[in-house]
Amino acid sequence: MLSERTLLTFLCAIIATAIITGLMLADGATWPNALIVGLGAGGGTLIGVTSLISKSKQP
């Protein structure tokens, strides 16, 4: 079973990917380009949230 922190990290990355991909498509980008940018944003969010969670102290 996934821990809450792992689930939160993946959920943040998925949401960032969906939002950025949608914004790129609304701006008129083709879907492959929008998906590449969205996946980049999701990967950046995944790394950022992971580093923030790892710096916080365990309760």
Protein Blocks (a to p, Z undefined) as FASTA:
>chain_A
ZZfklmmmmmmmmmmmmmmmmmmmmnopafklmmmmmmmmmmmmmmmmmmmmmmpccZZ
